[in-house]
């Protein structure tokens, strides 16, 4: 008597249900749908989770079979290519020990410890060649559940794979798995400790590129083993790879550290310490313009400017919770009169102190405080990066104290400010509503009130957004805004948080209409964020060519010869009296040389005076991109410049 095969039902993306045999895999499901889907399948989403094709199905699973056309599938390609790279490295360098190899934006990396050898560009070419051989050999990637962790630990240790052993021991209770890379006969060629998922085989891996080698540390700890990290990328098609490499080339041209050297913008100094930025006059001018504009927009919206000390007794940060939750990012205390003081990591406690300096009525609210406040946070030296990741930085911090009834309107006002500033700087953006995480403080009612106010304000303002479920901080839901620059890269942008924590910790209250004390609502927001990071990103966004209203030098006036200097000085004086940032270049070099140099320095406008211009009372005007704009009266030029500055054109 034959056994009756148990059937289960799974849900497909179109909402239909399909009956399959119990234990059937995603690959078998794909084959039962169509031979074409089976042929092109690379993985699956099961209940939203990215998994291997050979994952068995369960009753009620929602299943989407993925092909290379699905955006989620690129993760499978890159994760699998990382293993091919690691196998190739160990084939070429048998003493190499592997650490971790995660996917990252647009690619992946793998860390190695290689005894007595430093990887070179020539090595990368050899590794690429070996990877192609492995990919073409059509090795299968097979998931293997480790039945005996201690036995596997002994094997790793006997192989000298200390990093794999450490990770396995750490995750021994998490159903650890190996991924075996097997040949056509089923013989295991290579393996790595990994939770997956991966492609069915290496035959899908055709287009990849090893990009560079850098140093790293095991677990990111400079006190642990020094490793070598290979960065790489993988794509489904050659065209996708070529397009990416072009974007990478453009990004390298725009690197704010490189442009800083060319344009004399900022510096760091070993004598001072890493992650501490010195703004040179050119970039200080840009910052000054941004700050003035920032203040102007805030005044229009009823903000009051404050200043708070750079240090405070650490008891302040005990109340705020920073000592408890953020101490590893704070600098060690300094002894002042026998009391421990700390450099401030945040501006919010200081603003609360100002608010609490007197009792407020509901009639006083909302109170909007704003500060360009410098803070200090410890970042590991390995993650410091020019102006984008630093240890001392100035934030455009603002805190709004309001009643619950005022919250929605206040958030709407912040959204309007975000739109105004980001559009002015030429950014497009995408917003996310980050909701309550599993571990959160505050009542469900408070979270519902705060989250609802954020969402309604975005909806009323017509701000497109996605919900980041569970992505809020433990103390607050928030709006996160991601900026997209001129070449489509994503940058961290404005944040808006409704704080359910600090008002309790500091007893931030107001006297209501009923004469009783009520807890105030506190909104944290930063539109520019760190000025260092924002301006560093702006350098790359503009490729160093700041728009006229921000340009360190807006106009260079060039007399062709000495007899034209007096006329040139008159133009310079007229522009200076009208608050233009102008420079007289009366050097003896040829006019063509001086024009080229001004263009290299990204000066928006060049004014040339020769015999004809002086005789006719005109100036010849050139634009750094548009070339010759012809001749005009100096007053016409001034009017043109003022109109462009007033409009704050972002090109």
Secondary structure, DSSP 8 states (H G I E B T S, - for coil): ------EEEEEETTS-EEEEETT-BHHHHHHHH-HHHHHHEEEEEETTEEE-TT-B--TT-EEEEEETTSTTHHHHHHHHHHHHHHHHHHHH-TT-EE----EETTEEEEEEE-TT----HHHHHHHHHHHHHHHHTT-EEEEEE-S-HHHHHHHHHHTT-HHHHHHHHHTTTS--EEEEEE-TT--EEEEEE------SBGGG--EEEEEEEEEEEGGG-TTS-EEEEEEEEEESSHHHHHHHHHHHHHHHHH-HHHHHHHHT-EEEETTTEEEEEEE-HHHHHHHHHHHHHHHHHHHHTT-EE----SEEETHHHHHHTHHHHSGGGS---EEETTEEEEE-S-SHHHHHHHHTTS--BGGG--EEEEEEEEEE----GGG-BTTTB-SEEEEEEEEEEE-GGGHHHHHHHHHHHHHHHHHHTT-EEEEEEE---SS--S-HHHHHHHHHHHHHHHHHHT--EEEETT-SBTTB-EEEEEEE-TTS-EEEEEEEEEESSHHHHHT-EEE-TTSSEEE-EEEEEEEEEEHHHHHHHHHHHTTT---TTT-SS-EEEEESSGGGHHHHHHHHHHHHHTT--EEE---SS-HHHHHHHHHHTT-SEEEEE-HHHHHHT-EEEEETTTEEEEEE-HHHHHHHHHHHHHHT---
